[in-house]
Amino acid sequence: MSENFFSELVSTLNPDQKCRLAVPLANDEACAYAICHAVKTGILQATLIGDPDQIRTMYGDIAHHEQVRIIEEKDEKKACAMAVKEVREGRCDILMKGLVATSTLLKAVLHATEGLRKNPILSHLTFFEFPGKPGLKILTDAAMCIAPDEDTLIKEIDNASEAYAMFVDTPPKVAMLAANEKVSEKVPSTVLGERVAKALADRKNMTVEGPISFDLAVSKESVQIKKYQGKIQGDADIFVVPRIDTGNAFYKALQYYVKAPMGGLVYGARCPVVLTSRADDNDTKFYSLLLGMVLWQRSIARASYIQSRN
């Protein structure tokens, strides 16, 4: 793996605070590589729930590692409930989606009495870095919020900015992406972007601009050519899309054309929920798990710091 934001994160993990992972139906090739690599690196303990025979075949020697525990449960719903319970009762720290439907896992996470709800909504965050341009960027939402309204977009931004603050000390610049920066009723995303930007105009922990086109959010040259005078001058940190189809296209363009180092997870629960896809390359799978581990460690450190000051 070449040096980038993600590969450098490994060195920031506290080896004395090993993260404990729970995976429902862990007999899944999409997450097996990431888990095996993390266990070999010595930064992870894993509870693998599912078909023991399939897990042992898929994970090889790692299935017998002292940091790995296997629990038999082949039913999808029961496995998800069991994984959530492992976190809720303190035996595990984070979740990772195995061979289960995302909706089934999230239903268990959001259960009214036995779930892990924390923030008002859960949203998917894609963490990435443009090749040749160092610096963390976040995209929301490429996988969960289908057609968010103004209130949902604000909650998405709250999740993204909260996560961003775990890695970067400066307030993020948030771009409400649309086709252009001119507000028109014919282009609903421009109206929505303007409303959200106005609603968050007084926030001290972020700068929100909208609507703004992608080129103005990422290119200082485009800003100069178009003589754009907005708050974001080609230097956006968080990219907010108006619909899931825009986010999904953005994600796959980063993945297949830009070849950007990236990782994704669901944010807003009491613990990170790591999502990987069979289509993701091995680096993306590991980076997604790495993000979950780092976010967990830093949330613990932040909570301890706040408690010490009170």
Residue, then its C-alpha position, 0 to 999 in steps of 0.5 A: m500500500s502506498e503512503n496516504f492518509f489511511s496507511e499513516l493511520v495505522s501508526t496512530l493506533n494504540p497497540d495497548q487498546k486492541c479493538r474488539l470487532a463483532v461480525p454477523l455471518a462473517n463467512d463473507e469474502a468481502c470482509a475476510y481479507a480486512i479482518c485477517h490482515a488486521v488480526k495479523t497486524g496485531i491491532l484487532q480481536a474478532t468475534l466471528i458469528g456464522d457457519p463455523d465450518q465456512i468461517r474456518t475454510m475462508y479464514g484459514d489459520i486466522a480462524h484458529h488465532e488466539q485473538v479470534r472467537i467463533i460463535e455459531e449462528k446461521d440465521e441472519k436476523k439472529a446473527c445481527a442481533m447477537a453482534v449488536k448485543e456483543v457491543r451493547e454488553g461491552r464484549c465488543d467495540i465495533l460492528m462490521k457487516g458480514l454476509v447479511a443485508t445492510s437493512t437487516l443489520l441496521k434494523a438491529v442497530l436501531h432497535a428501540t430497546e436492544g439497539l445502539r442508537k446515538n445520533p438522530i440518524l445513521s448516515h454513510l460516510t465515505f472517507f477518501e483522499f484525492p491522489g496527489k492532493p493530501g488531506l482527508k475528504i468525506l462524502t455523504d451519502a452514497a449508500m443510505c439516505i435516498a432523497p434527503d430533505e433539508d432536516t435530514l441533510i443537516k443531520e447528515i452534515d452533523n454526522a460528517s462534521e463530528a467524524y471529521a473532527m476526530f481526524v482534523d482540528t480545523p472546522p470543515k468546509v462543507a459543499m452542498l453539491a448541485a449542478n451549479e451555484k445559481v438557485s433555480e426552482k427547475v433544479p431542486s438541488t440548488v434550492l435545497g442546497e441554499r436552504v441548508a446553507k442558510a440554516l447552518a450559516d451561524r455554525k462556528n464549527m463549520t463553513v457551509e456553502g450551497p449550492i455549489s458545483f463540483d468543479l468550484a468545490v475542488s478546483k481553484e483554477s475553476v474558481q478563478i476562471k468563473k470568478y467565483q466569490g463564495k466561501i469555498q474556493g476549490d478547497a471543500d472538505i465535506f461533500v454533501v450530495p442531494r440524492i443517493d444516485t449522485g453519491n453512488a456515482f461519486y463513490k464509484a467514480l472515485q473507486y474506478y476512475v480516480k483510484a482514490p484511497m478510500g473507506g466507508l462506514v455507517y456513522g451515528a450509532r454508539c459504535p462505527v458500523v463498517l461496511t464493505s462490498r465484494a466490489d471493493d478492492n482489498d485496500t478499501k476493505f482494510y481502510s474501512l475497518l481501520l477507520g472504524m478502529v481509529l474512530w472507536q479509539r479516538s472517541i474513547a480518548r475524547a470521552s476520557y479527556i472530557q470526563s477529566r475536565n469535568 
